[in-house]
């Protein structure tokens, strides 16, 4: 009888899973029916809001009044500020003393030691290109700032990751802190940093540390927690102390994650170069920002290209260091590299001087500006049949953005919470749904319900466009090695190019408004979606594909019936990262007419209005938390579906 009951229950499994989802929805409907008489329609009720204007304004005024006299600022923040200034200045003077030849040779030798001659040649060409574009001194300023910021970020992140990796309690306590640090827009915390440290290098470095330290902390904790238990048990059986187990087993086993954390920290620090220039960072970021303020796309591109080159070189070098043993020549030692650098710098100083030769500079600003003017004149409007980009932007706003925003703002506030709860509960657990609902309700309590729904409409539209383009491009890259090779440098450039650089071409093509804000978000989020999609499809079990081919499945059938279902986790991760990255450009979009929460944060920074800026920034964090919960299945749910 037992053997007969097993096959009888199998056909009912899908129906059982469906009934669980239906049961969740039925329970939500029942709760809504009970509470409906107590609820009111329309926007978020005013009596359920809490104003933070007075306490935040009072805190801002207290900082301004006591910044030059209180012991906290004189003997704590003041020492931190001085240490940052001295460190950045020391690195900058060292780079200038080495000269353009010394820096180029040293960077090439490091790349040679780590990854071989090919990367060494690419590194040398990248530094020479920075000088040829007339940006050698700003490049050294940015490099000095990034060296100090990355070292501080790595140290801070490693310490936090060490604590989280060795203690479950600290891991649970740090997780929401790291989530907030990563989701909170950079503009939102620039204002409190500037209030404490003033405009200048210290504020720029510390803002960069807040932004770049979380990935190092997360990956350090992941590496320490993922150490092989059998190795740890063997080391412990030999009588090693806890400190010895950490230094001789856990840390070496986590080498890959630590180097990946360093890589991600460098990338995020460089992405802050332009944003930090708003508060006095100087260097390449300041050149980009000043060029865009005068609508000089060519000059902005000339300063943006060195940022991209630095990011690509550092990405390749740290990525090669993360490989097993590297492929470079291990005969090149650090003393030898330093001796060669010093000799080259001395020879250059005696022959030509340390500054970049003015006759070797290449001006690209004028031709780039002429190209932008041609695009604006010929593509903005009047294009036969298809219409101009301005027409596309207008149609996108009229047919998609306006109805989406109007529909969200028309819904009663409680129905929005109900939809959020249903989506989060279906994809996760009741705890996931509760977190998402509380995050959305917090937006209403902060008094920015309507602007948040406006921002949400832009995010949803941008994510939809990003996913359509990203999935299609990722599938093409996964199915063709040639397409993948062609796309890789393009994706590298788009991922490392500062958002401000491509903002002006977007505005030139699409005008000012919510449509260009969506376009900027799509450009920023698209590379990550393409990479994750392509990687997920390429990692599908070859045996499954071979089995499908042996059964006569066509290429299209293999894609839809084998690859996409088996790459479900990667596709969901691509969706999640698309949402997070689109949300990260909300403030940038607010500067070009996107309005809503992004404009409020930028306005708060420009006017020194701590209340407006921080409240809007907190609302963006809550919006990001809600979207994360409704787009990323929880671990428990994933395991059940596996």
N, C-alpha and C positions, 0 to 999 in steps of 0.2 A: 504493500500500500504506500509505503514511503517513496518508493521509486516512481510510482505513478503520479504522485502529487507534485513532484518537481517540475516535469514538463508542463503540467497543467497550469502552473503559476507564471511561466515565462511569458505567454502572450499578453498578460495583464500588466507587465512592468511599465511600458510606455504610458498606459492609461493611468497607472498609479502616480507616475511623475506629473502627468498633466493635472490630476486631481489635486496634488499638493499646491501647484501654482494657482489653480482655481480656488482652492481653499484659502490661500492668502488673500486673493482679491476679494473673496466673499466676506472674509473677516473685516477687511478694510471698509467695504461697502456697508457692513453692519454698524461699525463704529461711526462712520459718517452719518448714517441714518439716525443714530441716537443723538449725535451732537449737532445735527443740522439745525434744529430749532434755536440753538444757542449761538449759531454763527451768523455773521452778516456778510453780504457780498461786497464787491468793490475792492479798492486798494487796501493796503494794510491800515488797520485802525490807528488813529492818532494816539488814543489813550494807551496803546500797547508799545509806544516808543519811549526810548530813554535818550535824553540829550546829553552828550558828552562835551559840549562846547565849553561850559564853564570850567570843569576840572582840567581839561586839556589846555585851555587858554591860561589858567592859573599856573599850571606846571611850566608852560612855555615862558611866562613872565618871570617865574622864580629862577629859571635857568639863566635867562638874560641878565637879571639883576645880580645874581651871585657868581657868574662865571669868572669874574676877575678877583673875587675876594674869598670865596668859600674854600676851606681846606680840602674838600673833596676834589675841587677843580685844580687847586694849586699844587697839591702833593700827590694826586693820583692820576687824574686825566692829564694834568700838565706834564708829568714825567713820561706818560705813554706818548703824548704828542711829540715831545722832544726826542724820544728814542726813535720814533718813526722818521722824523725829519733827518736826524743824523744818519740813520741807516740808509735811507734813500739817497742822501747826498753822497755818502761814502761809495755806494755802488755806482752812482752816476759819474763821479770823478774818476773812479777806476776804469770805467768804460771809455771815458774821454782820454785818459792817459794811455790806454792801449791803442787808441786810434782805430781808424776804419780797417786797416789791414790786420792789426792785432786781434780785434774782435772777430773778424771774418775767419782768420786762420784758427783761432781757438775753437770757435763754434764748429768749424769743419773737422778739426781733430777729435772733438767730442763725438760728433756724428760718426766719424770713421771708427772710433773705438767701439761704439755701441752697435753699429749696423753695417759698416763696410763703406767701400769707396763710393758707391752710387749715391747713398744718402749724404755723404760728405760733400760731394759735388753739388747736389741740390741745395744743401744748406749754404754753401758758399755763394751760389748764384742768388739765393733768396736775400742774403744780407747785401750783396752787391746791388741788387735791384732796389732795395730800400734807399741806398745812396744815390743811385742813378735817378730816382724819382725826386731827388732834392729833399729827402726826408731823413737824412742820417741823424742829425741832432735830435729831432722829435722822436725818432725810433729809439735812440739811447735813453731819452727821458722816460718813455713808456716802458722800456725793458728794465730800467732801474726800479721803477715803481712796481712792475710786475714781479721782479725777483723778491722784493721785500714782502709784497702782498701774498705771493704764493708760499714763501717760507712761513709766514705767520699763519696762513690758512692751513697749510699742511700740519704745522705743529698743533694748532688748535683742534683741527679735525682728528688728528691721530690720538690726542689725549682724550677727546670725547669718545672716539671709537673704541679706544682701549677700555675706557670705563664701561661702555655699553656692551663690549664683547666679553667682559669678565663678570658682569653682574646683570641678572635678569631684571632686577628692580630698576637699576639705572637705565637699562635698555628701554623699559616701558615708559620711564619718566622722560627720556630724551627724545623718543620718537615723535610726539606732537611738537616739541620744540624745533626739531629739524624739519618737520613738515612745514611749519610756519615760516621758518627761515627760507625755505626753497620756494614756497608759493607766494609769499609777500613780495609785491613788486618793488624793484630797487628804488624807484622814485619815492615810495612810501616811507622807507627808512632813511633816505638821504636827509630829510628834514630834521629828525631828532639828532642824527650824527652831526649835522652842521650846527645845530643849537649848542651842542656840547663842545665841539672842537673848532668851530668856525670854518670859514672857507679856506681851503688849502689842501696840501698833501696828506696830513694826518686823517682828515675826514674821508678823503678819497680812498686811502689804504684800508681804513677800518670798515668802510662800506663794502669794499671788495672782499674783505675777509668774511663778513657776515654772509655774503652771497656765495662765496666759493668754498667755504669750509664744510658745509653739509655733505657733499658727495664723498669727501675724504673720510668723514666720520662714519658714514653709512658703510662704505666699502671696507674700512678697517674693522668695524664690528662684524661684518659679514665674513671676512677672512678669518678672524679669530674664532668665530663660532663654527666655521665650517672645517676646522682642522680635523684631520683623520683621528678618530678616537683610539684606534689601535696604536698609532704612533705615540699619542699622548700617554696611553697606558703603559707602553714599553718604556718610555722615558721615566715615568713615575716609578715603575718597578725597579729602576736602577738607583733609586734613592734621590732623585733630583728634587730640589726645593721648588716652590711655586714660582719664584722668580726665574730659576734656571729653566723650568718647563716653558715659561713664557718666551725667554730669549733664545733658547736652543731648539724649540719645537714649534710653538704657535706662530711666532713672527716669521720664521723661515717658510713655514707652510703657507702663510698668508701673503707671500711675496707678490704673487700675481695680482691679488686684489689691492694691495698697497700701491703698486705701480699704476694700476688702472685708476685708483683714487687720485694719484698725483696727476695723471693725464687729464682727468675730468676737472680737477681743480684749476689746472693751467688754462683749459679751454674756457671755463666760466669766468676766470679772472680777466682774460683777454676780452671776453664779451662785455665786461664792465668798463672797458677803457674809455668809450665815448660817453657813457652815462656818468662816469666819475668825473669827466671833464667839466660837467655842469657845476661842480663844486670845487673846481680849482686843481684838477689833477694834472693839467698841462699835457705835453707830449702829443702823440698822434691823435688822441681823442679830442683834444682842444682844437687841433687843426681841422678835423672833420666837423666839429660843432660850429666853429666860426665860419667855415666855408658854406655850410648849410644855412646858417643865419643870413648870409648874403646871397643865397640861392646860386652858389657856384658849384655845380655838380662835378665839374672836372677836377677842381682842387680837392673836393671832398673824396673823390675816387683816388686821387694821387696819395692822400693820407690814409685812405681805407685799405688800399692794396698792401702796404707794409704790415698792417694789423693781420690781414689774412695770411700773408707769408710767414709771419712770426707764429701764428697759430698752427699752420700746416707743418712747419718745421718742428715745432715743439711736440706736436701730436705724433709725428713720425718717430722722433727720437725717443720719446717716452714709451710709445707703443713697441718699438724695437727692444727697449730695455726690459719691457714686460715679457718678451718672448723668452723661451727657455734659457739659453745661454748667449743669445745674440749671435749675429753672424759676422761681426766685425773682427778686426785684428786685435787680439789681446796683448800684443807686444807693445802697444802704445800706452805708456803709463802717464799718470797725471803730472809728475815732475817734468817729464819730457815735454808734455803739451805746454806747460807753463813756461818752460825754458824757451821753446820755439816761439811762443807768443811774445815773450819779452824781447827776444832777438829781432823779430819782425817789426815790432812796434818801435824799437830803437832805430833800426835801419830806416824806417819810414819817416821818423821824426828828423833824422839827419838829412834825408834826401828831399822830401817833399812836404813835410809837416803832417800833423795828425788829422787835420780836417779833410773832409771829402773834397777832391779837386772839383772846382766849379765848372771846368770844361767838360766833365764827364756826366753832367746832369741832362736828363731827358724830360722835356716839358710835355705832359699829356693833357693838361687842363683845357687848352684851347681846342684841340680836335674833339675831345669828349663833349665840351659844351656845344660845339657845332653839331655833333651827332644828336644831342638831346634837343637842340632847337629844331633840327630837321624832323625828328620823331614827333615833336609837339605840333609842328606845322602840318605834317602830312598824315598823322595817325589820330590826332585828338578829335577831329571832326571832318566830315565831308568825304569819307572813304566810300567809294561806290559799293553798292549792294549790301555789304556787311555793316556799314556805318562805322563811325569813329569810336575810340575808346570812351569818350565822354558820353556817347549814346549808350554804350554797354553799361557804364556806371549808373546812368539814369534809369535804365530799364531794370537793372539789378536792385536798385533802391526801391523803385516803384512796385515791382512785382514780387520781390522776396523780402527785403528788409522791412519795409513799411507794414505789410500784412503780418509778418512774424512778430514785430514789436507790438502792433496793435492787438493781435490775438493774445499775446502774453499779458499785456496790461489790462485787457478786457476781462480776463479770467478772475473770478473771486480769489482772494488771497488764500483761502483755505483749500480751494481746489488745486492750486499750485502745489501746496504742501502735500496734498493727497497724491498727486501724480508723482511727485518726488519719492514719496514713501513707497508707492507701488513699484516703481522702476527699481529702486534700491533693494527692496525686499525680494523681488523676483530674481534679481541677479546675485543676491547675497543672503544675509540673515537679518533677523529683526534688529540686531545691534547695528548693522550697516544702515538699515532704513532709519533708525532712530538718530544716528549721527548725521545723515543727510538732511533729515527734517529739521533738526536743531540748528544746523548750519544755515539752512535757508531761513528759518525763523529769526535767527540772529540778525540777518540782513534787515528784516522788517523792524526789529527792535532798535536798530541803529538809525532808523529813519531814512533809509535810502532805498526803499522798495522799488519805486518806479525807475530810477536810474539803473538799478541792478538788473531789472527785467530788460531794459534797453540794451545793456551790455550783454546779457544772456542771449538776446536775439542775434546780435552780431557774432557772438561766439558760435552759436549753433549754425549760422549760415557759413561762417568761415570753416568750421569743422567739416560740414557737408562737402564743400568744394575741395578741401584738403584731402578728404578720404577718397573721393572719386578720382582725383588726379593721382594721389599717392598710391592707392591700390593698383590702378592701371599701370603706372610707371614701375612700381615694385614687381608686379607680375612679369612685365616685359624684361626687367633686369634679371629676375630669377630664371627665366627661360632662355636667356641668351647671354653668353659670356661677353660677346662683343658689346652689347648694350650696357652691361654692367661696367666694363672698362671705360666706355665713353662717359657714363654718368658719374663715375666716382670723383673725378676732379671737379665737375660741376657742382656736385653735392657738397664737396669740401668747401668750395668757395661760398656757396649759399649759407652753409652752417656757420662759417667763421666771419662772414662779412657783417660788420656792425649794422644794427637795424637802421640807424640814422642815415647810412650811406644810400641804401636803396629806397629810402622814404621819398626823396626828392624826385627821382624818376617816376615813382608811382603817382605822386601828386601831379607831375607834369603830364602823365598820360591819362589819369582818371579825374583830375580836379581835386577839390577839397570836399570832404563829406564822409559819410559812413562807408561808402563803397571802397575808396582807397584805403581806409583803415582795415577793411576785410581783406583787401588784396595784399597789404603788408603782412597781415597775420598768416595768410596762406603761404607766402614766400618763405616766411620764417619757419613754419611748422612742417612744410612739405618734405624737406630732406630727411628728417627723422622718420616720418611715416614710410617713405620709400625704402630707407635702409632696413627698418625692422620688418617690413613686409617681405622684401627680397630675402633677407636672412632666414626668416621663418619658413618660407617656401623651399629654400635650398636645403634646409635641415630636415625635411621630411624623409622618413625612412626609405632608402632606395629599394628595399625589398618590397615595400608596398607598391611603389611605382612599377617595378618589374612584374609583379603579380598582375597589376592592372593591364599592362601591355600584353602579357601572355594571354589574357582573356579577350584581347582584341579591342581594348578601349582606345579611342582616338585621343589626340592631344588635348582637345577641349574637355572630353570626359575625364581624363586624368586630372585636369586642373580642378574641375568643379566637384568631382566625386571623391577625389583622393587628397590632392595637395591642400586645397582650401580647408576641408574639414580637419585634416591632421595638423594644420598650422593655425588652428583656432586661437590658441593662447597667444601666439605672436600677433595675430590680427587684432585681438582685443587689447594687447599692449600698445600696438600702433594707434588704435583709437584713443586709448588713455593718454598717450604722449602727445597726440595731436591736440586733444583738448587742453592739456596743461600748457603746451607751447603757444597755442593761440591765445590763451588767457594771459600769457606773459607779455604779449604785445598790445594788450588793451590800452595801456597808458601811452605807448608810442602812437597808437591809432587816435587817442584823444587829442594829440597835438595837431592832427591833420583833419579835424572835423568829426571824429568819431563820437565826441561828447561823452555823456553818461559818466560812469565811475572813473574812466581813464582821464577825462578832462578835470574832474574834481581833484584827483591826486596831483596832476601837473599844476593846477591852479594853487593848491595848497602849498606846493614847494615854491612856486614863483612868488607868492604873496607872504610866505612865512606863516601861513595859517595852519597851525598844527592840527586843529580840530578837523577841518575839512579834509586835509590830506590823509591823516591817520584813519579817520572813519571810513573814507572811501577805500583805503588800502585794506583795512580789516574786512570790509564787505567783499573785496576781490578774493581775499583768502577764504572766506566762507563760501563764496561761489565756486572757487576751485576745489574746496573740500567736498562740496555737494556733487559736483560733476565727476570727481574722482570716484566717489562711492557708487554712482549710478552707471559708470562705464567700466569699472574694473572688478571682476568677480573676486570674492573673498577666497582665501586658501581653502576654507572648509568646503565651500560650494564647488570649487574647481576639482577637489579630490573626489567629490561625489560623482561629478560628471565624467571623471577620467575613466 
